[in-house]
Amino acid sequence: MDTIKKLKSQRNWLLLAAFPFLPFFVLIALLQRSQKNRMRAFSLATFARFHGRSPQQISAWLGEFRSDLTTRLQAGKLQEMAAAAQQIEPLIPTFSNSIPVMCHPLSSRDFLHMINGILELQERVDFKRFDTVVVTSAAADPSELRAVISEVEQQDSRLLVINTSRDGDVATQCETLSVFSASRHMSLLKDADCQRVLLEYVRSLHPVRVVVADSEMMSDVVSLYGAALAATSEVWAFHSAQRDNQFTQRYFYRHFDLFSGVYVSDEPARKALVARFMLCEDAADRLAVLGEPRETKRVTPNLLPAIGGTDDGPCDVDDHLDISLIMTAHNETTVTGMTMISANASVAAAEAEGYKVEKIIVLDAATEKTRACLSNPAYADWSVIEIAERDLGRARNRIVRMARGKYIAFLDADDLFSENWLLGGAALLDAAASDGENVIAHPEVNWFFDGDRSLLAVTPQDSPVFSPALFYFTNYYDSLCMAPRQAHLDLPYVSRDVRNGLSYQDHQFAVETLAAGWHHKIAPDTIVFKRRRDSSLVTESSGKNSVIRQITPLAIDNIPALIGFKRETGKN
C-alpha cells in the first residue's frame, strides 16, 4: 500500500508540474489540426477544379457513399455475402469500424497531391508534347548548361527544360518549368512521391530524348525507373568538366549502362573521362563532345515481347454458354480448396438464374503440388488446360482464345468470390448490351485479408471522384472483373517484364479499355476477397519499383479528353 501511495503522489506532482505547459500543448495540437484541414481543403479544391466539380459536391458524395457502404457492410446484402464467404475462409474478418475502408483517389492525401501535382505541371505547358526534355537544377554550372541546351536545340525543335530545385533558378534562355514553383502540391509530397510524379510527367511528354544535367531528383528517378524510361526514350546525361562537381562524378558510373550517350564539354574532358574510368572502345564511343558531330548508338533495355499468348486464332463463341470462368494457377496448393468452393458457390447461384457457365482451370507451368491439388475428383466438371506461358497476362490471352463463353470472368487460385458475383456481373453486362453500351463489370468491394485487413470500394467511372490521372500512379480496377470476350480479344494483356520495371498488366488493360470507349461499372453488393501474402506478383513488382509501359492514352495531350474537363485558366 505504501508503494501505491508513493506512486500516486509522484503522479500528482508530475501533473502539477506539467499543468503550466498544458495550454501550450493543446494550442499546438489545435494549430496542427487547423493546418491539416486547410491542406485538405486546398487539395480538394484543386482536384475539383481540374475535374469540373465543386469541393462541396465531392465532400457530400463522399460522406453519403461511406455512410451507405458501412451500413450495408454491417447489416445488408454485403454483410450477408461476407458472412457466407467467412464460412468458407475463416481468415476473412467480420467487418468493423477498425477495418479501413478506402476509395481511390481519396484513399490517401498523397494520391490527391500526386494527381494535382502532375496535372498542374501538364497545365503549365498547355498539355503539349516535347521532343527533348532537359532535367536540371540550380546545381548546374550556368555556362555548361547553356552549352547542353544549345546542343539539343539544334537537334530538336520542341525543347523543355525542367528545373527540379526546391529553391533557386537555372540560367537558360528557353522555356523552363520549375517543378516546385509550377505546382504547390509537389512541395507537399515525400521525395519518393515527387520522383514518381516527375517520372510520369516526363513519360507523359513522350519525348524522343531525356537529358539528365545535374538534377539529383532525376538521377534518383533513373536509379529507380531507368530501364522503364529507356524502353521508350533515349536517356542522355551531361558530365561536368568541373572537378568539384561531385554530383556528376557520383552518378556517371552508376547509370552509364542506361545512357544512350553522355555529353562532355570538350575533347580534353572526353579524354580525361575515358582515362579515369578506363572505358572500353564501345563505352568511349558513347561520349559526345558538345558542338562536334558524333553518331552514338541508342541503348535500350533487353525487353520481353510486349504481348504474348495471341498466336492462335480465337474459337467460336458457343451460344449456349454465357460465362467462361477461368481460374489460373501456378504455385498455389492447399489454398486452392477454399477458392474452388467459393467459385462453385458463385457458379451455382448464376446457374440457378438460368446462366450457363463454362468452368476452366488453367495450370500455367504449374508445380507438381499445384497439379495434384487441382486433380481432385471433386473438380471433375471443370476443364483442365495445361500451358507453359509462365506469365499471367500471356496465359489469360491464350485461354481467352479457347474459351467459348460470351463473357469472361477471371479468378486467381488464392482469391474468393462472393456468392453473387457471377450473377451480378452477368446481369450488369446483359443490361449494358441491351442499351448498346460497352461495359466491363467490377465487384463493388475488393476485400483484402490474410496478410492485410482493409477494404477498397471500387470507384465506378461515373463517380464524381473518378480521375483518369490516378492511372499514372495506381489502378482503379484489377483483372478480377467480368467483360465481354471481345474486350480481351481487342485489347490483350501485356506481358510482365519485372527485370526492366514493367509490370501491372491489369493496370494497363484498364487504361486501354477506358481510352477505347469501354465503361467500367460496378455490380452492386458484390465482393472479391483478395488474399495478401508475403510473396505475390503485386509485392514483387512493388519491390522492384515497377510501372506500366508508356502508352498513348496517358500522353499529355490526351489527358484533357480522357478526363473530359474544361480547364479554367488563371485559377489556383
Residue pairs with C-beta under 8 A, 6 or more apart in sequence:
39 109
39 188
40 109
41 55
42 184
43 109
43 112
43 113
43 116
43 185
43 188
44 55
44 58
44 59
44 112
45 55
46 116
46 120
46 185
46 572
47 58
47 105
47 112
47 115
47 116
47 467
48 54
48 55
48 57
48 58
49 568
49 571
50 115
50 116
50 119
50 467
50 469
50 563
50 565
50 567
51 464
51 467
51 563
51 565
52 564
52 565
52 566
53 464
57 464
58 464
58 465
61 463
61 464
61 465
62 103
62 106
62 465
65 103
65 457
66 101
66 103
69 78
69 101
69 445
69 457
70 97
70 101
72 78
72 79
72 525
73 79
73 82
73 95
73 101
73 445
73 455
74 95
76 525
77 420
77 524
77 525
78 444
78 445
78 525
78 527
79 95
81 418
81 419
81 420
81 525
81 526
81 527
82 92
82 94
82 95
82 418
82 447
82 527
83 94
84 345
84 418
84 419
85 92
85 342
85 416
85 418
85 419
85 527
85 529
86 92
86 94
88 338
88 341
88 342
88 345
88 416
89 338
89 342
89 416
89 449
89 529
91 449
91 450
91 531
92 416
92 447
92 449
92 529
93 99
93 449
93 453
95 455
99 453
99 454
99 455
100 453
100 454
100 455
101 454
101 455
101 457
102 108
102 454
102 455
102 456
102 457
103 456
103 457
103 459
103 465
104 111
104 456
104 459
104 465
104 470
104 474
104 476
105 111
105 112
105 115
105 459
105 465
105 467
105 470
106 112
106 465
107 456
109 188
110 189
110 190
110 193
111 470
111 473
111 474
112 185
113 185
113 186
113 188
113 189
113 193
114 185
114 189
114 193
114 196
114 197
114 472
114 473
115 467
115 469
115 470
115 472
115 473
116 183
116 185
117 183
117 185
117 186
117 189
117 194
117 197
118 197
118 200
118 201
118 204
118 469
118 472
119 469
119 559
120 182
120 183
120 184
120 185
120 186
121 177
121 179
121 182
121 183
121 186
121 197
121 201
122 201
122 204
122 556
122 559
123 567
123 569
124 177
124 182
124 183
125 160
125 175
125 177
125 556
127 556
127 557
127 559
127 560
128 158
128 556
128 557
129 158
129 205
129 206
129 207
129 555
129 556
129 557
130 158
130 159
130 160
130 205
130 207
131 156
131 157
131 158
131 159
131 207
131 208
131 209
132 152
132 155
132 156
132 158
132 159
132 160
132 207
132 208
132 209
132 210
132 211
133 159
133 160
133 161
133 162
133 202
133 205
133 207
133 209
133 210
133 211
134 148
134 149
134 152
134 159
134 160
134 161
134 162
134 211
134 213
135 162
135 164
135 198
135 202
135 210
135 211
135 212
135 213
135 215
135 217
135 218
136 145
136 161
136 162
136 163
136 164
136 170
136 213
136 214
136 215
137 163
137 164
137 165
137 168
137 170
137 214
137 215
137 216
137 217
138 163
138 165
138 167
138 168
138 169
138 170
139 165
139 214
139 215
139 216
139 245
139 247
140 170
140 213
140 214
140 215
140 240
141 214
141 240
141 242
141 245
142 170
142 171
144 213
144 238
144 240
144 241
144 242
144 265
145 170
145 171
145 172
145 213
145 214
145 238
146 171
146 172
146 173
147 265
147 290
147 291
148 211
148 213
148 238
148 263
148 290
149 159
149 161
149 172
149 173
149 174
150 290
151 263
151 290
151 291
152 159
152 209
152 211
153 159
153 174
155 209
156 208
156 209
159 174
159 175
160 175
160 177
160 205
161 170
161 172
161 174
161 175
161 176
161 177
162 176
162 177
162 179
162 198
162 202
162 215
162 218
163 169
163 170
163 176
163 177
163 178
163 179
164 179
164 180
164 198
164 215
164 216
164 217
164 218
165 178
165 180
166 180
166 187
169 176
169 178
170 176
179 186
179 194
179 198
179 217
180 186
180 187
184 572
186 194
186 197
189 197
191 217
191 220
194 217
195 217
195 220
195 221
195 224
196 473
197 472
198 217
198 218
198 221
199 221
199 224
199 225
199 228
199 229
199 547
200 472
200 473
200 547
200 554
202 210
202 221
202 229
203 229
203 232
203 233
203 550
203 554
204 472
204 554
204 555
204 556
204 559
205 555
205 556
206 232
206 550
206 555
206 556
207 233
208 233
208 234
209 233
209 234
209 235
209 236
209 260
210 229
210 233
210 234
210 235
210 236
211 236
211 237
211 238
211 263
212 218
212 219
212 222
212 235
212 236
212 237
212 238
212 251
212 255
213 237
213 238
214 238
214 240
214 245
214 247
214 248
216 247
219 247
219 251
219 255
221 229
222 229
222 235
222 251
222 255
222 258
223 254
223 255
224 501
224 545
225 501
225 545
225 547
226 235
226 255
226 258
227 258
227 301
227 499
227 500
227 501
227 502
228 500
228 501
228 502
228 546
228 547
228 549
228 550
229 235
230 258
230 260
230 299
230 300
230 301
231 300
231 301
231 303
231 500
231 502
231 549
231 550
232 549
232 550
233 550
234 260
234 261
234 298
234 299
235 258
235 259
235 260
235 299
236 259
236 260
236 261
236 262
236 263
237 248
237 251
237 252
237 255
237 259
237 262
237 263
238 248
238 262
238 263
238 264
239 248
239 252
239 262
239 263
239 264
239 269
239 273
239 287
240 247
240 248
240 265
241 264
241 265
241 266
241 269
252 262
252 273
252 277
253 277
256 262
256 283
257 299
258 299
258 301
259 286
259 299
260 286
260 296
260 297
260 298
260 299
261 286
261 287
261 288
261 296
262 273
262 286
262 287
262 288
263 288
263 289
263 290
264 270
264 273
264 287
264 288
264 289
264 290
265 289
265 290
266 289
266 290
267 289
267 292
269 289
270 284
270 287
270 289
273 279
273 287
274 284
274 287
277 283
279 287
285 296
285 297
286 296
286 297
286 299
288 294
288 296
301 500
302 500
303 497
303 500
303 502
304 495
304 496
304 497
304 500
305 495
306 494
306 495
306 549
307 393
307 394
307 397
307 492
307 493
307 494
307 495
308 389
308 391
308 393
308 394
308 397
308 495
309 389
309 391
309 393
309 394
309 395
309 396
309 397
309 398
309 401
309 492
309 493
310 397
310 398
310 401
310 492
312 398
312 401
312 402
313 401
314 400
314 401
314 485
314 489
315 401
315 402
315 403
315 404
316 404
317 404
317 405
317 406
317 485
318 358
318 404
318 405
320 356
321 356
321 357
321 358
321 404
321 405
321 406
322 350
322 355
322 356
322 357
322 405
322 406
322 407
322 426
323 350
323 355
323 356
323 357
323 358
323 405
323 406
323 407
323 408
323 409
323 422
323 426
323 482
324 357
324 358
324 360
324 403
324 404
324 405
324 407
324 408
324 409
324 485
325 343
325 347
325 357
325 358
325 359
325 360
325 405
325 409
325 411
325 422
326 360
326 362
326 396
326 399
326 400
326 403
326 408
326 409
326 410
326 411
327 339
327 340
327 343
327 360
327 361
327 362
327 410
327 411
327 412
327 413
328 362
328 364
328 392
328 395
328 396
328 399
328 410
328 411
328 412
328 413
329 336
329 361
329 362
329 363
329 364
329 366
329 370
329 374
329 413
330 363
330 364
330 365
330 366
330 367
330 370
330 390
330 413
331 366
331 367
331 370
332 339
332 370
332 373
332 413
332 414
333 367
333 369
333 370
333 372
333 373
334 373
335 413
335 414
335 531
336 370
336 373
336 374
336 413
336 414
337 373
337 376
338 416
339 411
339 412
339 413
339 414
339 415
339 416
340 374
340 376
340 378
340 379
342 416
342 417
342 419
342 529
343 359
343 411
343 416
343 417
345 417
345 419
346 417
346 418
346 419
346 420
346 421
346 422
346 423
347 357
347 359
347 422
349 419
349 420
349 422
349 423
350 357
350 422
350 423
350 426
351 357
353 423
355 422
355 423
355 426
356 405
357 405
357 422
358 383
358 403
358 404
358 405
359 381
359 382
359 383
360 382
360 383
360 384
360 385
360 399
360 402
360 403
361 374
361 379
361 382
361 383
361 384
361 385
362 385
362 387
362 395
362 399
363 370
363 371
363 374
363 384
363 385
363 386
363 387
364 387
364 388
364 389
364 390
364 391
364 392
364 395
365 387
365 388
365 389
365 390
366 374
366 386
370 413
374 384
375 384
385 399
385 402
387 395
387 398
387 399
389 395
389 398
391 495
391 496
392 493
392 496
392 505
392 537
393 492
393 493
393 494
393 495
393 496
393 505
394 493
394 495
396 410
396 479
396 488
396 493
397 488
397 492
397 493
400 408
400 485
400 488
400 489
400 492
401 489
403 485
405 485
406 484
406 485
407 425
407 426
407 429
407 482
407 483
407 484
407 485
408 482
408 483
408 484
408 485
408 487
408 488
409 421
409 422
409 425
409 480
409 481
409 482
410 479
410 480
410 481
411 417
411 480
412 480
412 530
414 531
414 533
415 480
415 528
415 529
415 530
415 531
416 528
416 529
416 531
417 527
417 528
417 529
418 443
418 525
418 526
418 527
418 528
418 529
420 525
420 526
421 443
421 523
421 526
421 527
421 528
422 482
424 441
424 523
424 524
424 525
424 526
425 441
425 443
425 481
425 482
425 523
425 526
426 441
426 482
427 523
428 439
428 441
428 482
428 521
428 523
429 439
429 441
429 482
429 483
429 484
432 438
432 439
432 519
432 521
433 484
437 519
438 484
438 487
438 517
438 518
438 519
439 518
439 519
439 520
439 521
440 477
440 481
440 482
440 483
440 484
440 487
440 513
440 518
440 519
440 520
440 521
441 481
441 482
441 483
441 521
441 522
441 523
442 458
442 460
442 477
442 481
442 520
442 521
442 522
442 523
443 458
443 480
443 481
443 522
443 523
443 526
443 527
443 528
444 457
444 458
444 522
444 523
444 524
444 525
444 526
444 527
445 455
445 456
445 457
445 458
445 526
445 527
445 528
446 455
446 456
446 458
446 478
446 480
446 527
446 528
446 530
447 455
447 527
447 528
447 529
447 530
448 454
448 455
448 456
448 530
448 531
448 532
449 529
449 530
449 531
449 532
450 531
450 532
450 533
451 531
451 532
451 533
451 534
452 532
458 476
458 477
458 522
459 465
459 466
459 476
460 466
460 520
460 521
460 522
461 514
461 519
461 520
461 521
462 519
462 521
466 476
467 563
468 511
468 514
468 559
468 562
468 563
469 559
469 563
470 476
471 507
471 510
471 511
471 514
471 554
472 554
474 507
475 504
475 506
475 507
475 510
476 510
476 520
477 506
477 510
477 520
478 506
478 530
479 493
479 505
479 506
479 509
480 528
480 530
482 523
483 513
483 518
487 513
487 518
490 516
491 509
491 512
491 513
491 516
493 505
493 506
493 508
493 509
494 502
494 505
494 508
494 509
494 549
495 505
496 502
496 503
496 505
496 537
496 541
497 503
498 540
498 541
498 544
498 546
499 544
501 544
501 545
501 546
501 547
502 546
502 547
502 548
502 549
503 537
503 541
503 544
503 546
503 547
503 548
504 541
504 546
504 547
504 548
507 548
508 548
508 549
508 551
510 520
511 548
511 551
511 553
511 554
512 551
512 553
513 520
514 520
514 553
514 562
515 552
515 553
515 558
515 562
533 539
552 558
553 562
554 562
560 567
